[in-house]
Amino acid sequence: MIKQLSSSEIDDLLHKQIVGRIGCNSENEVYIIPMSYAYDGKYVYCHSFEGKKMKMMRNNPKVCFEVDETSDMGNWKSAIAWGEFEELTDKNERNKALAILLQRRLPFISSLTTHLGETWPFSSGSLEELDKIPGIIFRISIKEKTGKGESTSESPLMFD
């Protein structure tokens, strides 16, 4: 059975996942990239470096963000959110975002792309440590969101 996800189910999915996909569009080109992220109920926070996605989002800040969870082909959830990219250059805003990213629950085995600095995941989050984390910190202000899911058994794992 396919159903529309409620707002709370969409938020739960955004909170639980650690990798989503950002869709951006600039100069008649569409680009979709997977990103590790953190969600606080209002913003999606990301850490990145210079490259194509940063150039595109600076040029056109309207983006789309997608996450999903799949148990099998008959049991899945997917959420799509639309919002605006905002690069965090103010030191206080950047540090707040980094603290949120550092608090995410990540799997024990992860890759360098989810690590924010040399001491990850054992960072105290001190201002001195946050200042040493290289790269670009940005957030997406969520303006609209929707989601769907399918369950063949109404499993509480899929629709809780």
Backbone hydrogen bonds, N-H to C=O, Kabsch-Sander energy under -0.5 kcal/mol:
donor,donor_aa,acceptor,acceptor_aa,energy
3,K,149,G,-2.9
5,L,147,G,-2.6
10,I,6,S,-2.3
11,D,7,S,-2.4
12,D,8,S,-2.4
13,L,9,E,-2.2
14,L,10,I,-2.5
15,H,11,D,-2.5
16,K,12,D,-2.3
17,Q,13,L,-2.0
20,G,35,M,-2.8
21,R,66,E,-2.7
22,I,33,I,-2.8
23,G,64,C,-3.2
24,C,22,I,-0.5
24,C,31,Y,-2.9
26,S,29,E,-2.3
29,E,26,S,-1.2
31,Y,24,C,-2.7
33,I,22,I,-2.3
35,M,20,G,-3.2
37,Y,18,I,-1.6
38,A,45,Y,-1.6
40,D,43,Y,-1.9
44,V,140,I,-1.8
45,Y,38,A,-3.3
45,Y,43,Y,-0.5
46,C,138,F,-2.9
48,S,136,I,-2.9
55,K,51,G,-2.2
56,M,52,K,-2.6
57,M,53,K,-2.8
58,R,54,M,-2.3
59,N,55,K,-1.7
60,N,56,M,-2.5
63,V,61,P,-0.6
63,V,83,G,-2.6
64,C,23,G,-2.2
65,F,81,A,-3.1
66,E,21,R,-2.4
67,V,79,A,-2.2
69,E,77,K,-2.4
71,S,75,N,-3.0
72,D,75,N,-1.4
75,N,72,D,-1.7
76,W,150,E,-2.0
77,K,69,E,-2.4
78,S,148,K,-2.7
79,A,67,V,-2.6
80,I,146,T,-2.9
81,A,65,F,-3.1
82,W,144,E,-2.8
83,G,63,V,-2.3
84,E,141,S,-1.5
85,F,61,P,-3.1
86,E,139,R,-2.2
88,L,137,I,-2.8
89,T,87,E,-1.0
94,R,90,D,-2.9
95,N,91,K,-2.5
96,K,92,N,-2.2
97,A,93,E,-2.2
98,L,94,R,-2.6
99,A,95,N,-2.3
100,I,96,K,-1.8
101,L,97,A,-2.5
102,L,98,L,-2.7
103,Q,99,A,-1.2
104,R,101,L,-0.9
106,L,104,R,-0.8
110,S,108,F,-0.6
114,T,111,S,-1.5
115,H,111,S,-0.6
115,H,112,L,-0.7
120,W,117,G,-1.2
122,F,119,T,-2.5
130,L,126,S,-2.6
131,D,127,L,-2.2
132,K,128,E,-0.6
132,K,129,E,-0.8
133,I,130,L,-1.3
136,I,48,S,-3.4
138,F,46,C,-2.3
139,R,86,E,-2.3
140,I,44,V,-2.3
141,S,84,E,-2.5
141,S,139,R,-0.5
142,I,42,K,-2.0
142,I,140,I,-0.7
143,K,82,W,-3.1
144,E,82,W,-1.7
146,T,80,I,-2.6
148,K,78,S,-2.2
149,G,3,K,-2.1
150,E,76,W,-2.5
151,S,1,M,-1.9
158,M,155,S,-1.1
159,F,155,S,-2.4
